[in-house]
Amino acid sequence: MRKLRYGMVGGGPGAFIGDVHRKAISMGGAAELTAGCFSRSMEKTRALGAQLGLAEERCYPDFEAMAEAEAARADGIDFAVIVTPNDAHYAACKAFLQRGVHVSCDKPLCVNVREAEELHALAAQKGLILLVTYTYMGYVMAKQARELVKSGAIGRVRMVMAEYAQSWLAHEDDCGGQQNVWRCDPGRSGETNCLGDIGTHVENAVARITGLSIKRLLCRMDRLVPGRVLDDNDMVMVEYENGATGLYWTSQVALGSDNGLRVRVYGERGSITWAQEEPEKLILADERGEVCEQRRGHGNILPAAARYSRLPSGHPEGVYEAMANLYAGFTRCLQAVQAGEFDPGMVDFPTVKDGLEGIRFVDACLRSARGGNIWVDM
């Protein structure tokens, strides 16, 4: 089967996440970059396109022009990768979906529920796959945690404690450098910064590991740094449909923290702990007080997780491999679609449905906070 072709919107010179996507896709070897609109500046787009080996005529001034031209080409792109600031996600995704092109979009999917529901409906109507890159759910041991919960290893889930702590916005007048100024701007980031940026990671990690759906929540959104317009610290109490409870904390002002996504799941017969900064292992405890540490690359890793391992044990796999695992599943599905062999059961990555749930979560948190930190239904 031929290599898939993809185009990228955003991810211009100096952009962090665009480079992560390109490297992660290249690791799988199933797709190659053939088109791009990397910047609002055509000069920058052409320069990066040349550096990446693109033909000049496939470097575009905007995503609308790229979507229209690529959809009309016999050798046009099979999927588009959207790695722009949040405010452009909706329009860029829509432009490609409308023209029959599959999409990968960085999280959050968009900035409000109306946009997310429209993208969800459009993807379904067109029969297209939309990957939302919640990167950390590509880690082997995050998948192992999911498989253990699904197998009943810890019994019915009673309680979840999850957090994502960072410190890069801890100081006044600091928005993380030029590349991140938009995150503090409600015109580009939406009505939330911390919750939309990393709170959606927490929501998705818990949902994918536990399979639980949120029934209602209570949220407090803080602006701890003087002069800040959007939230930089959030606390969310959660009640799930099965009666279990949860507590989420997200912060970008927690000095001493780097990228501390951590999920602890407590069941009737045991518990599971997994942390992104130590992604090669998880801690499994049982009701007798026995605690074991499981590590990636060994025989006790369940097949649905183990198939994503790329290296032998003791050779750490990191964020590039996690992102590459999402793309491995995505491109496998796209190839199956082209071969007429696709089955929805093949999907093992966050989709537009996950993206919609993330936006509904943010919306519920905003409603709760505006109402004075009250309980609201999802």
Residue pairs with C-beta under 8 A, 6 or more apart in sequence:
1 335
1 338
1 339
3 29
3 30
3 31
3 32
4 30
4 31
4 32
4 78
4 79
4 331
4 334
4 335
5 31
5 32
5 34
5 35
5 75
5 76
5 77
5 78
6 25
6 31
6 32
6 33
6 34
6 35
6 77
6 78
6 79
6 80
6 81
6 104
7 33
7 34
7 35
7 36
7 37
7 58
7 66
7 70
7 77
7 79
7 80
7 81
8 18
8 21
8 22
8 33
8 35
8 36
8 37
8 38
8 80
8 81
8 83
9 36
9 37
9 38
9 63
9 66
9 80
9 81
9 82
9 83
9 84
9 88
9 92
10 18
10 37
10 38
10 39
10 82
10 83
10 84
10 85
10 88
10 92
11 17
11 18
11 19
11 21
11 22
11 36
11 38
11 81
11 83
12 18
12 38
12 39
12 41
12 44
12 45
12 48
13 38
13 39
13 44
13 47
13 48
14 179
15 38
15 83
15 179
16 179
17 83
17 106
18 38
18 83
20 135
20 319
20 320
20 323
21 81
21 83
21 104
21 106
21 133
21 323
22 33
22 52
23 320
24 320
24 321
24 323
24 324
24 326
24 327
25 31
25 33
25 81
25 324
25 327
25 331
26 32
27 310
27 320
27 321
27 324
27 327
28 324
28 327
28 328
28 331
30 327
30 328
30 331
30 332
30 335
31 78
31 79
31 327
31 331
33 52
33 54
34 54
34 55
34 58
34 75
34 77
35 54
35 58
35 59
35 60
35 66
35 70
35 76
35 77
36 45
36 48
36 49
36 52
36 54
36 58
36 59
36 60
36 66
37 45
37 59
37 60
37 61
37 62
37 63
37 65
37 66
38 44
38 45
38 48
38 49
38 59
39 45
39 48
42 59
42 61
45 59
45 60
45 61
46 56
46 59
49 56
49 58
49 59
50 56
58 70
60 66
60 69
63 80
63 82
63 88
63 91
63 92
63 95
63 96
64 95
66 80
67 80
67 95
67 96
67 98
67 99
67 101
68 99
69 76
70 76
70 77
70 80
70 99
70 101
71 96
71 99
71 100
71 101
76 101
77 101
78 101
78 102
78 334
78 338
79 101
79 102
79 103
79 104
79 330
79 334
80 92
80 96
80 101
80 102
80 103
80 104
81 103
81 104
81 105
82 88
82 89
82 92
82 93
82 103
82 104
82 105
82 106
83 106
84 92
84 106
85 182
85 183
85 188
85 189
86 108
86 110
86 111
86 182
86 188
86 189
86 190
86 196
87 111
87 182
87 187
87 188
87 189
87 190
89 105
89 106
89 108
89 109
89 110
89 111
90 109
90 110
90 111
90 115
90 118
90 119
92 105
93 103
93 105
93 109
93 110
93 119
93 130
94 118
94 119
94 122
96 102
96 103
97 103
97 119
97 122
97 123
97 126
97 128
97 130
98 122
98 126
100 126
100 128
101 128
102 128
102 129
102 130
102 334
102 337
103 123
103 128
103 129
103 130
103 131
104 130
104 131
104 132
104 133
104 327
104 330
105 130
105 131
105 132
105 133
105 355
106 132
106 133
107 132
107 133
107 134
107 200
107 201
107 204
107 350
107 355
107 358
108 190
108 196
108 197
108 200
108 355
108 358
108 359
108 362
109 115
109 116
109 119
109 132
109 352
109 355
109 356
109 358
109 359
110 116
110 119
110 355
110 359
111 189
111 190
111 191
111 196
111 359
112 190
112 359
112 363
113 356
113 359
113 360
113 363
115 359
116 355
116 356
116 359
116 360
117 356
119 130
119 352
119 355
119 356
120 352
120 353
120 355
120 356
123 129
123 130
123 352
129 330
129 333
129 334
129 337
129 347
129 351
130 351
130 352
130 355
131 326
131 327
131 330
131 349
131 350
131 351
132 350
132 351
132 352
132 354
132 355
132 358
133 323
133 326
133 350
134 200
134 201
134 204
134 205
134 208
134 326
134 350
134 354
134 358
135 319
135 322
135 323
135 326
136 142
136 201
136 205
136 261
136 276
136 279
136 319
136 322
137 143
137 204
137 205
137 208
137 322
137 326
137 349
137 350
138 308
138 321
138 322
138 323
138 324
138 325
138 326
138 349
139 276
139 279
139 317
139 321
139 322
139 325
140 279
140 296
140 301
140 305
140 306
140 308
140 309
140 317
140 325
141 274
141 279
141 280
141 281
141 282
141 294
141 295
141 296
141 301
141 305
142 205
142 208
142 209
142 274
142 279
142 322
143 304
143 305
143 308
143 348
144 282
144 294
144 296
144 301
144 302
144 305
144 306
145 209
145 263
145 265
145 272
145 274
145 282
146 208
146 209
146 210
146 211
146 305
147 302
147 304
147 305
148 154
148 272
148 284
148 302
149 157
149 209
149 210
149 211
149 265
149 267
149 272
150 211
151 302
153 269
153 270
153 272
153 284
154 265
154 266
154 267
154 268
154 269
154 270
154 271
154 272
154 284
154 286
155 267
155 268
155 269
155 270
156 242
156 244
156 267
156 268
157 210
157 212
157 240
157 242
157 244
157 265
157 266
157 267
158 244
158 245
158 266
158 267
158 268
159 244
159 245
159 246
159 265
159 266
160 206
160 210
160 212
160 238
160 240
160 244
160 245
160 246
160 247
160 263
160 264
160 265
160 266
161 246
161 247
161 263
161 264
161 266
162 202
162 205
162 206
162 246
162 247
162 248
162 249
162 262
162 263
162 264
163 202
163 248
163 249
163 250
163 251
163 260
163 261
163 262
164 198
164 199
164 201
164 202
164 249
164 250
164 251
164 260
164 261
164 262
165 249
165 250
165 251
165 254
165 257
165 260
166 198
166 251
166 252
166 254
166 257
166 258
166 259
166 260
167 252
167 253
167 254
167 255
167 256
167 257
167 258
168 174
168 176
168 252
169 175
169 176
169 184
169 193
169 194
169 225
169 228
169 232
169 252
169 253
170 225
170 252
170 253
170 254
170 255
171 225
172 225
172 226
172 227
172 228
173 227
175 181
175 183
175 184
176 183
182 188
182 189
183 189
183 193
183 197
184 193
184 228
184 229
184 230
185 229
186 229
186 230
189 196
189 197
189 230
190 196
190 362
191 230
191 362
191 366
192 199
192 221
192 230
192 231
192 362
192 365
192 366
193 230
193 231
193 232
193 252
194 221
194 230
194 231
194 232
194 233
194 234
194 250
194 251
194 252
195 219
195 221
195 231
195 234
195 250
195 362
195 365
196 362
197 252
198 250
198 252
198 261
199 234
199 236
199 248
199 250
199 361
199 362
199 365
200 358
200 359
200 361
200 362
201 261
202 248
202 250
202 261
202 263
203 214
203 248
203 357
203 358
203 361
204 350
204 354
204 357
204 358
205 261
205 263
206 212
206 246
206 248
206 263
206 265
207 213
207 214
207 354
207 357
208 350
208 354
209 263
209 265
209 272
209 274
210 265
212 240
212 241
212 242
212 244
212 246
213 240
213 241
213 378
214 238
214 239
214 240
214 241
214 246
214 361
214 364
214 378
215 239
215 240
215 241
215 377
215 378
216 238
216 239
216 364
216 375
216 376
216 377
216 378
217 236
217 237
217 238
217 239
217 361
217 364
217 365
217 368
217 375
217 376
217 378
218 236
218 237
218 368
218 373
218 374
218 375
218 376
219 234
219 235
219 236
219 237
219 364
219 365
219 366
219 368
219 369
219 373
220 234
220 235
220 236
220 369
220 373
221 231
221 233
221 234
221 365
221 366
221 369
222 231
222 232
222 233
222 234
222 235
223 229
223 230
223 231
223 232
223 233
224 232
224 233
224 253
225 232
225 253
232 251
232 252
232 253
233 250
233 251
233 252
233 253
233 254
234 248
234 249
234 250
234 251
234 365
235 247
235 248
235 249
236 246
236 247
236 248
236 249
236 250
236 365
237 245
237 246
237 247
238 245
238 246
238 247
238 248
239 245
239 246
240 246
251 257
254 260
258 277
259 276
259 277
260 275
260 276
260 277
261 275
261 276
261 277
262 273
262 274
262 275
262 276
263 272
263 273
263 274
263 275
264 271
264 272
264 273
265 271
265 272
265 273
268 287
269 286
269 287
270 284
270 285
270 286
270 287
271 283
271 284
271 285
272 282
272 283
272 284
272 285
273 282
273 283
273 285
274 282
274 283
279 296
279 317
279 318
279 322
280 295
280 296
280 297
280 316
280 317
281 293
281 294
281 295
281 296
282 293
282 294
283 291
283 292
283 293
283 294
284 291
284 292
284 293
284 294
285 291
285 292
294 300
294 301
295 313
296 309
296 313
296 317
297 309
297 311
297 312
297 313
297 314
297 315
298 313
301 309
304 348
308 325
308 328
309 317
310 317
310 321
310 324
311 317
311 321
326 349
326 350
329 346
329 347
329 348
329 349
330 349
332 346
333 342
333 346
333 347
336 342
336 343
336 346
360 378
361 378
364 376
364 377
364 378
367 376
368 374
368 375
368 376
